[in-house]
Amino acid sequence: MSTSALVRPTGPELSPLPPGVVLPSVEEHLVTVPAPATWRERAGRRAAESWQLRGLRWGVRSVRPPIVLVHGLGVAARMVAPTARRLAVGGLVLAPDLPGYGRSGKPRPVPRIGELGAALTSWLTTTTAAPAMLVGVSLGSQIVIDVALRNPAAVRALVLVSPIVEPERRSWRRQLWRWQQEQATQSLRLRAIQLDDYRRAGLGRVVRTFSSALAQRPEEKVGRLRMPVLICRGSRDPLVSASWVRQLRARCGGELVTVPGAVHAMSYENPVELSRVVQGFLDRIEGRPAAGEVAGVRA
């Protein structure tokens, strides 16, 4: 086991940058993908042939694989923006709004996890010319696992950040109690963004999406992954236990990093620490010297 010094977490507005480093500006992008066949069957006559996925883009293509960040339940790409901007210093970073969320189209019936994965797989092959590193945050971790199993050739590596939902907590009662605990770890700015994103999506869509997530079994899927995998958990995350991420790590044979002081929504609240973890992992698998010390404990 290798360790690094404990790093005091910093919010997105307080995060320091190295001297001379300027964060890339953000651009919006729009991609049209085929609606998944299973969704069209469920939708019947009203089924659209395609879905529109909007999102954000930073940086430019480089020798580094592109990085795609996938947001969690109810929110959208701006939840991962603080981390994305820091990662974009080294190359192209993309963050789509999943179907039904943010500024993307609102398909009905509400897509299931596998249908979101199918849409993101089509989006990935359309958007990135080279295999990409996928970073799934919270519920987004379930979706990137689905993508990696559908089209492994398009995925260079996976990072599962705050992955949900562990077997002992797959009930609404247990999740609602822990969600209340998780809310206490959020900044006021994050809460405002979350409320706005939930309003855009609609509570019914959020509930149906999470019901689909509760039916998933990520611990059974990760063992079939054939690319490098990193699992990342914040030490202050009430939704994701240390035993759960250890179980996932054992199943997939990947790496595990615990970030001291980080919370569940670390893509927004702890962008310095998370971007170092992600970039450090990518440097290792690409055989490049690490750009900086990982702010965490690696098992």
Contacts in CASP RR format, 6 or more apart in sequence:
PFRMAT RR
TARGET T0000
AUTHOR 0000-0000-0000
METHOD contacts of the structure
MODEL  1
MSTSALVRPTGPELSPLPPGVVLPSVEEHLVTVPAPATWRERAGRRAAES
WQLRGLRWGVRSVRPPIVLVHGLGVAARMVAPTARRLAVGGLVLAPDLPG
YGRSGKPRPVPRIGELGAALTSWLTTTTAAPAMLVGVSLGSQIVIDVALR
NPAAVRALVLVSPIVEPERRSWRRQLWRWQQEQATQSLRLRAIQLDDYRR
AGLGRVVRTFSSALAQRPEEKVGRLRMPVLICRGSRDPLVSASWVRQLRA
RCGGELVTVPGAVHAMSYENPVELSRVVQGFLDRIEGRPAAGEVAGVRA
1 297 0 8 1.000
1 298 0 8 1.000
1 299 0 8 1.000
2 298 0 8 1.000
3 296 0 8 1.000
3 297 0 8 1.000
3 298 0 8 1.000
4 293 0 8 1.000
4 294 0 8 1.000
4 295 0 8 1.000
4 296 0 8 1.000
4 297 0 8 1.000
4 298 0 8 1.000
5 293 0 8 1.000
6 260 0 8 1.000
6 261 0 8 1.000
6 296 0 8 1.000
7 260 0 8 1.000
7 272 0 8 1.000
7 273 0 8 1.000
7 295 0 8 1.000
7 296 0 8 1.000
9 259 0 8 1.000
9 260 0 8 1.000
9 261 0 8 1.000
9 262 0 8 1.000
9 263 0 8 1.000
9 269 0 8 1.000
9 270 0 8 1.000
9 273 0 8 1.000
10 16 0 8 1.000
10 270 0 8 1.000
10 272 0 8 1.000
11 82 0 8 1.000
11 187 0 8 1.000
11 269 0 8 1.000
11 270 0 8 1.000
11 271 0 8 1.000
12 82 0 8 1.000
12 189 0 8 1.000
12 268 0 8 1.000
12 269 0 8 1.000
12 271 0 8 1.000
13 189 0 8 1.000
15 82 0 8 1.000
15 86 0 8 1.000
15 271 0 8 1.000
15 272 0 8 1.000
16 272 0 8 1.000
17 23 0 8 1.000
21 89 0 8 1.000
23 85 0 8 1.000
23 86 0 8 1.000
23 88 0 8 1.000
23 89 0 8 1.000
24 58 0 8 1.000
24 59 0 8 1.000
24 60 0 8 1.000
24 85 0 8 1.000
24 88 0 8 1.000
24 89 0 8 1.000
25 58 0 8 1.000
26 56 0 8 1.000
26 57 0 8 1.000
26 58 0 8 1.000
26 81 0 8 1.000
26 85 0 8 1.000
27 56 0 8 1.000
27 57 0 8 1.000
27 58 0 8 1.000
28 54 0 8 1.000
28 55 0 8 1.000
28 56 0 8 1.000
28 57 0 8 1.000
29 54 0 8 1.000
29 55 0 8 1.000
29 56 0 8 1.000
29 57 0 8 1.000
29 94 0 8 1.000
29 127 0 8 1.000
30 52 0 8 1.000
30 53 0 8 1.000
30 54 0 8 1.000
30 55 0 8 1.000
31 52 0 8 1.000
31 53 0 8 1.000
31 96 0 8 1.000
31 123 0 8 1.000
31 126 0 8 1.000
31 127 0 8 1.000
32 50 0 8 1.000
32 51 0 8 1.000
32 52 0 8 1.000
32 53 0 8 1.000
33 50 0 8 1.000
33 51 0 8 1.000
33 53 0 8 1.000
33 119 0 8 1.000
33 122 0 8 1.000
33 123 0 8 1.000
33 126 0 8 1.000
34 49 0 8 1.000
34 50 0 8 1.000
34 51 0 8 1.000
34 122 0 8 1.000
35 43 0 8 1.000
35 47 0 8 1.000
35 48 0 8 1.000
35 49 0 8 1.000
35 50 0 8 1.000
35 51 0 8 1.000
35 107 0 8 1.000
35 119 0 8 1.000
36 111 0 8 1.000
36 114 0 8 1.000
36 115 0 8 1.000
36 118 0 8 1.000
36 119 0 8 1.000
38 112 0 8 1.000
38 114 0 8 1.000
38 115 0 8 1.000
38 118 0 8 1.000
39 47 0 8 1.000
39 107 0 8 1.000
39 109 0 8 1.000
39 111 0 8 1.000
39 112 0 8 1.000
39 115 0 8 1.000
40 47 0 8 1.000
40 49 0 8 1.000
41 47 0 8 1.000
42 109 0 8 1.000
43 107 0 8 1.000
43 108 0 8 1.000
43 109 0 8 1.000
46 108 0 8 1.000
48 107 0 8 1.000
51 99 0 8 1.000
51 104 0 8 1.000
51 105 0 8 1.000
51 107 0 8 1.000
51 119 0 8 1.000
52 104 0 8 1.000
52 105 0 8 1.000
53 96 0 8 1.000
53 97 0 8 1.000
53 98 0 8 1.000
53 99 0 8 1.000
53 104 0 8 1.000
53 105 0 8 1.000
53 119 0 8 1.000
53 123 0 8 1.000
54 96 0 8 1.000
54 97 0 8 1.000
54 102 0 8 1.000
54 103 0 8 1.000
54 104 0 8 1.000
54 105 0 8 1.000
55 77 0 8 1.000
55 94 0 8 1.000
55 95 0 8 1.000
55 96 0 8 1.000
55 97 0 8 1.000
55 103 0 8 1.000
55 104 0 8 1.000
56 77 0 8 1.000
56 78 0 8 1.000
56 81 0 8 1.000
56 84 0 8 1.000
56 94 0 8 1.000
56 95 0 8 1.000
57 92 0 8 1.000
57 93 0 8 1.000
57 94 0 8 1.000
57 95 0 8 1.000
58 84 0 8 1.000
58 85 0 8 1.000
58 87 0 8 1.000
58 88 0 8 1.000
58 92 0 8 1.000
58 93 0 8 1.000
58 94 0 8 1.000
59 88 0 8 1.000
59 90 0 8 1.000
59 91 0 8 1.000
59 92 0 8 1.000
59 93 0 8 1.000
60 91 0 8 1.000
60 92 0 8 1.000
61 91 0 8 1.000
61 92 0 8 1.000
61 129 0 8 1.000
62 90 0 8 1.000
62 91 0 8 1.000
62 92 0 8 1.000
64 90 0 8 1.000
64 91 0 8 1.000
64 92 0 8 1.000
64 282 0 8 1.000
64 286 0 8 1.000
65 130 0 8 1.000
65 131 0 8 1.000
65 132 0 8 1.000
65 133 0 8 1.000
65 156 0 8 1.000
65 157 0 8 1.000
65 282 0 8 1.000
65 286 0 8 1.000
66 91 0 8 1.000
66 92 0 8 1.000
66 93 0 8 1.000
66 94 0 8 1.000
66 128 0 8 1.000
66 130 0 8 1.000
66 132 0 8 1.000
66 133 0 8 1.000
67 84 0 8 1.000
67 87 0 8 1.000
67 91 0 8 1.000
67 92 0 8 1.000
67 93 0 8 1.000
67 94 0 8 1.000
67 132 0 8 1.000
67 133 0 8 1.000
67 135 0 8 1.000
67 278 0 8 1.000
67 282 0 8 1.000
68 93 0 8 1.000
68 94 0 8 1.000
68 95 0 8 1.000
68 96 0 8 1.000
68 124 0 8 1.000
68 128 0 8 1.000
68 132 0 8 1.000
68 133 0 8 1.000
68 134 0 8 1.000
68 135 0 8 1.000
69 77 0 8 1.000
69 80 0 8 1.000
69 83 0 8 1.000
69 84 0 8 1.000
69 87 0 8 1.000
69 93 0 8 1.000
69 94 0 8 1.000
69 95 0 8 1.000
69 135 0 8 1.000
69 136 0 8 1.000
69 137 0 8 1.000
69 267 0 8 1.000
70 80 0 8 1.000
70 95 0 8 1.000
70 96 0 8 1.000
70 98 0 8 1.000
70 120 0 8 1.000
70 134 0 8 1.000
70 135 0 8 1.000
70 136 0 8 1.000
70 137 0 8 1.000
70 140 0 8 1.000
70 141 0 8 1.000
70 143 0 8 1.000
70 144 0 8 1.000
71 77 0 8 1.000
71 79 0 8 1.000
71 80 0 8 1.000
71 95 0 8 1.000
71 97 0 8 1.000
71 98 0 8 1.000
71 101 0 8 1.000
71 136 0 8 1.000
71 137 0 8 1.000
71 138 0 8 1.000
71 140 0 8 1.000
71 267 0 8 1.000
72 79 0 8 1.000
72 98 0 8 1.000
72 136 0 8 1.000
72 137 0 8 1.000
72 138 0 8 1.000
72 139 0 8 1.000
72 140 0 8 1.000
73 138 0 8 1.000
73 139 0 8 1.000
73 206 0 8 1.000
73 209 0 8 1.000
73 210 0 8 1.000
73 213 0 8 1.000
74 101 0 8 1.000
74 194 0 8 1.000
74 197 0 8 1.000
74 198 0 8 1.000
74 201 0 8 1.000
74 205 0 8 1.000
74 206 0 8 1.000
74 209 0 8 1.000
75 101 0 8 1.000
75 102 0 8 1.000
75 193 0 8 1.000
75 194 0 8 1.000
75 197 0 8 1.000
75 198 0 8 1.000
76 97 0 8 1.000
76 98 0 8 1.000
76 101 0 8 1.000
76 102 0 8 1.000
76 103 0 8 1.000
76 104 0 8 1.000
76 197 0 8 1.000
76 200 0 8 1.000
77 84 0 8 1.000
77 95 0 8 1.000
77 96 0 8 1.000
77 97 0 8 1.000
77 102 0 8 1.000
78 193 0 8 1.000
78 197 0 8 1.000
79 137 0 8 1.000
79 190 0 8 1.000
79 193 0 8 1.000
79 194 0 8 1.000
79 197 0 8 1.000
79 265 0 8 1.000
79 267 0 8 1.000
79 268 0 8 1.000
80 95 0 8 1.000
80 135 0 8 1.000
80 137 0 8 1.000
80 267 0 8 1.000
80 268 0 8 1.000
81 95 0 8 1.000
81 268 0 8 1.000
82 267 0 8 1.000
82 268 0 8 1.000
82 271 0 8 1.000
83 135 0 8 1.000
83 266 0 8 1.000
83 267 0 8 1.000
83 268 0 8 1.000
83 271 0 8 1.000
83 274 0 8 1.000
83 275 0 8 1.000
83 278 0 8 1.000
84 93 0 8 1.000
84 95 0 8 1.000
85 93 0 8 1.000
85 271 0 8 1.000
86 271 0 8 1.000
86 272 0 8 1.000
86 275 0 8 1.000
87 93 0 8 1.000
87 275 0 8 1.000
87 278 0 8 1.000
87 279 0 8 1.000
90 279 0 8 1.000
92 128 0 8 1.000
94 127 0 8 1.000
94 128 0 8 1.000
94 132 0 8 1.000
96 104 0 8 1.000
96 120 0 8 1.000
96 123 0 8 1.000
97 103 0 8 1.000
97 104 0 8 1.000
98 104 0 8 1.000
98 116 0 8 1.000
98 119 0 8 1.000
98 120 0 8 1.000
98 140 0 8 1.000
98 143 0 8 1.000
99 105 0 8 1.000
99 106 0 8 1.000
99 107 0 8 1.000
99 111 0 8 1.000
99 115 0 8 1.000
99 116 0 8 1.000
99 119 0 8 1.000
100 106 0 8 1.000
100 107 0 8 1.000
100 110 0 8 1.000
100 111 0 8 1.000
100 201 0 8 1.000
100 205 0 8 1.000
101 197 0 8 1.000
101 200 0 8 1.000
101 201 0 8 1.000
101 205 0 8 1.000
102 197 0 8 1.000
102 200 0 8 1.000
102 201 0 8 1.000
103 200 0 8 1.000
106 201 0 8 1.000
106 205 0 8 1.000
109 208 0 8 1.000
110 204 0 8 1.000
110 205 0 8 1.000
110 208 0 8 1.000
110 209 0 8 1.000
111 119 0 8 1.000
111 209 0 8 1.000
112 212 0 8 1.000
113 142 0 8 1.000
113 143 0 8 1.000
113 146 0 8 1.000
113 209 0 8 1.000
113 212 0 8 1.000
113 213 0 8 1.000
113 215 0 8 1.000
113 216 0 8 1.000
114 143 0 8 1.000
114 146 0 8 1.000
114 212 0 8 1.000
116 143 0 8 1.000
116 146 0 8 1.000
116 209 0 8 1.000
117 143 0 8 1.000
117 146 0 8 1.000
117 147 0 8 1.000
117 150 0 8 1.000
118 146 0 8 1.000
118 150 0 8 1.000
120 143 0 8 1.000
120 144 0 8 1.000
120 146 0 8 1.000
120 147 0 8 1.000
121 146 0 8 1.000
121 147 0 8 1.000
121 150 0 8 1.000
121 151 0 8 1.000
121 154 0 8 1.000
124 132 0 8 1.000
124 134 0 8 1.000
124 147 0 8 1.000
124 151 0 8 1.000
124 154 0 8 1.000
124 155 0 8 1.000
125 151 0 8 1.000
125 154 0 8 1.000
128 154 0 8 1.000
130 156 0 8 1.000
131 153 0 8 1.000
131 154 0 8 1.000
131 155 0 8 1.000
131 156 0 8 1.000
132 154 0 8 1.000
132 155 0 8 1.000
132 156 0 8 1.000
133 155 0 8 1.000
133 156 0 8 1.000
133 157 0 8 1.000
133 158 0 8 1.000
133 159 0 8 1.000
133 278 0 8 1.000
133 282 0 8 1.000
134 144 0 8 1.000
134 147 0 8 1.000
134 148 0 8 1.000
134 155 0 8 1.000
134 157 0 8 1.000
134 158 0 8 1.000
134 159 0 8 1.000
135 144 0 8 1.000
135 158 0 8 1.000
135 159 0 8 1.000
135 161 0 8 1.000
135 267 0 8 1.000
135 278 0 8 1.000
136 143 0 8 1.000
136 144 0 8 1.000
136 158 0 8 1.000
136 159 0 8 1.000
136 160 0 8 1.000
136 161 0 8 1.000
136 163 0 8 1.000
137 161 0 8 1.000
137 162 0 8 1.000
137 265 0 8 1.000
137 266 0 8 1.000
137 267 0 8 1.000
138 161 0 8 1.000
138 162 0 8 1.000
138 163 0 8 1.000
138 164 0 8 1.000
138 239 0 8 1.000
138 264 0 8 1.000
138 265 0 8 1.000
139 164 0 8 1.000
139 209 0 8 1.000
139 210 0 8 1.000
139 213 0 8 1.000
141 160 0 8 1.000
141 161 0 8 1.000
141 162 0 8 1.000
141 163 0 8 1.000
141 164 0 8 1.000
141 218 0 8 1.000
142 163 0 8 1.000
142 164 0 8 1.000
142 213 0 8 1.000
142 216 0 8 1.000
142 218 0 8 1.000
144 155 0 8 1.000
144 158 0 8 1.000
144 160 0 8 1.000
145 158 0 8 1.000
145 160 0 8 1.000
145 218 0 8 1.000
145 221 0 8 1.000
145 222 0 8 1.000
145 225 0 8 1.000
146 221 0 8 1.000
147 154 0 8 1.000
147 155 0 8 1.000
148 155 0 8 1.000
148 158 0 8 1.000
148 225 0 8 1.000
148 227 0 8 1.000
149 221 0 8 1.000
149 224 0 8 1.000
149 225 0 8 1.000
152 225 0 8 1.000
152 226 0 8 1.000
152 227 0 8 1.000
155 227 0 8 1.000
156 227 0 8 1.000
156 228 0 8 1.000
156 285 0 8 1.000
157 227 0 8 1.000
157 228 0 8 1.000
157 229 0 8 1.000
157 230 0 8 1.000
157 281 0 8 1.000
157 282 0 8 1.000
157 285 0 8 1.000
158 225 0 8 1.000
158 227 0 8 1.000
158 228 0 8 1.000
158 229 0 8 1.000
158 230 0 8 1.000
159 229 0 8 1.000
159 230 0 8 1.000
159 231 0 8 1.000
159 232 0 8 1.000
159 277 0 8 1.000
159 278 0 8 1.000
159 281 0 8 1.000
160 222 0 8 1.000
160 229 0 8 1.000
160 230 0 8 1.000
160 231 0 8 1.000
160 232 0 8 1.000
160 248 0 8 1.000
161 232 0 8 1.000
161 266 0 8 1.000
161 267 0 8 1.000
161 274 0 8 1.000
162 232 0 8 1.000
162 233 0 8 1.000
162 234 0 8 1.000
162 237 0 8 1.000
162 239 0 8 1.000
162 240 0 8 1.000
162 264 0 8 1.000
162 265 0 8 1.000
162 266 0 8 1.000
163 218 0 8 1.000
163 231 0 8 1.000
163 240 0 8 1.000
163 244 0 8 1.000
163 245 0 8 1.000
163 248 0 8 1.000
164 213 0 8 1.000
164 239 0 8 1.000
164 240 0 8 1.000
165 175 0 8 1.000
165 213 0 8 1.000
165 214 0 8 1.000
165 216 0 8 1.000
166 219 0 8 1.000
166 240 0 8 1.000
166 241 0 8 1.000
166 244 0 8 1.000
166 247 0 8 1.000
167 219 0 8 1.000
168 174 0 8 1.000
169 175 0 8 1.000
169 178 0 8 1.000
169 239 0 8 1.000
170 214 0 8 1.000
171 214 0 8 1.000
172 214 0 8 1.000
175 210 0 8 1.000
175 214 0 8 1.000
175 239 0 8 1.000
178 238 0 8 1.000
178 239 0 8 1.000
179 239 0 8 1.000
181 238 0 8 1.000
181 239 0 8 1.000
182 237 0 8 1.000
182 238 0 8 1.000
182 239 0 8 1.000
182 263 0 8 1.000
182 264 0 8 1.000
182 265 0 8 1.000
183 191 0 8 1.000
185 236 0 8 1.000
185 237 0 8 1.000
185 238 0 8 1.000
185 263 0 8 1.000
185 264 0 8 1.000
185 265 0 8 1.000
185 269 0 8 1.000
186 194 0 8 1.000
186 263 0 8 1.000
186 265 0 8 1.000
186 269 0 8 1.000
187 269 0 8 1.000
190 265 0 8 1.000
190 268 0 8 1.000
190 269 0 8 1.000
193 268 0 8 1.000
198 206 0 8 1.000
218 248 0 8 1.000
219 247 0 8 1.000
219 248 0 8 1.000
219 251 0 8 1.000
222 229 0 8 1.000
222 248 0 8 1.000
222 251 0 8 1.000
222 252 0 8 1.000
223 251 0 8 1.000
223 252 0 8 1.000
223 253 0 8 1.000
225 252 0 8 1.000
228 254 0 8 1.000
228 255 0 8 1.000
228 281 0 8 1.000
228 285 0 8 1.000
229 252 0 8 1.000
229 253 0 8 1.000
229 254 0 8 1.000
229 255 0 8 1.000
230 254 0 8 1.000
230 255 0 8 1.000
230 256 0 8 1.000
230 257 0 8 1.000
230 277 0 8 1.000
230 278 0 8 1.000
230 281 0 8 1.000
231 245 0 8 1.000
231 248 0 8 1.000
231 249 0 8 1.000
231 252 0 8 1.000
231 254 0 8 1.000
231 255 0 8 1.000
231 256 0 8 1.000
231 257 0 8 1.000
232 256 0 8 1.000
232 257 0 8 1.000
232 258 0 8 1.000
232 259 0 8 1.000
232 266 0 8 1.000
232 274 0 8 1.000
232 277 0 8 1.000
232 278 0 8 1.000
233 240 0 8 1.000
233 242 0 8 1.000
233 245 0 8 1.000
233 256 0 8 1.000
233 257 0 8 1.000
233 258 0 8 1.000
233 259 0 8 1.000
233 262 0 8 1.000
234 240 0 8 1.000
234 258 0 8 1.000
234 259 0 8 1.000
234 260 0 8 1.000
234 261 0 8 1.000
234 262 0 8 1.000
234 263 0 8 1.000
234 264 0 8 1.000
234 266 0 8 1.000
234 270 0 8 1.000
235 258 0 8 1.000
235 259 0 8 1.000
235 260 0 8 1.000
235 261 0 8 1.000
235 262 0 8 1.000
236 261 0 8 1.000
236 262 0 8 1.000
236 263 0 8 1.000
237 262 0 8 1.000
237 263 0 8 1.000
237 264 0 8 1.000
237 266 0 8 1.000
238 264 0 8 1.000
239 264 0 8 1.000
240 264 0 8 1.000
242 258 0 8 1.000
245 256 0 8 1.000
245 258 0 8 1.000
246 256 0 8 1.000
246 299 0 8 1.000
249 255 0 8 1.000
249 256 0 8 1.000
249 299 0 8 1.000
255 281 0 8 1.000
255 298 0 8 1.000
255 299 0 8 1.000
256 298 0 8 1.000
256 299 0 8 1.000
257 277 0 8 1.000
257 281 0 8 1.000
257 294 0 8 1.000
257 296 0 8 1.000
257 297 0 8 1.000
257 298 0 8 1.000
257 299 0 8 1.000
258 296 0 8 1.000
258 297 0 8 1.000
258 299 0 8 1.000
259 266 0 8 1.000
259 270 0 8 1.000
259 273 0 8 1.000
259 274 0 8 1.000
259 277 0 8 1.000
259 295 0 8 1.000
259 296 0 8 1.000
260 295 0 8 1.000
260 296 0 8 1.000
260 297 0 8 1.000
261 270 0 8 1.000
262 269 0 8 1.000
262 270 0 8 1.000
262 273 0 8 1.000
262 274 0 8 1.000
263 269 0 8 1.000
263 270 0 8 1.000
266 273 0 8 1.000
266 274 0 8 1.000
267 274 0 8 1.000
272 295 0 8 1.000
273 295 0 8 1.000
273 296 0 8 1.000
276 292 0 8 1.000
276 293 0 8 1.000
276 294 0 8 1.000
276 295 0 8 1.000
277 294 0 8 1.000
277 295 0 8 1.000
277 296 0 8 1.000
279 291 0 8 1.000
279 292 0 8 1.000
280 290 0 8 1.000
280 291 0 8 1.000
280 292 0 8 1.000
280 294 0 8 1.000
283 289 0 8 1.000
283 290 0 8 1.000
283 291 0 8 1.000
284 290 0 8 1.000
END
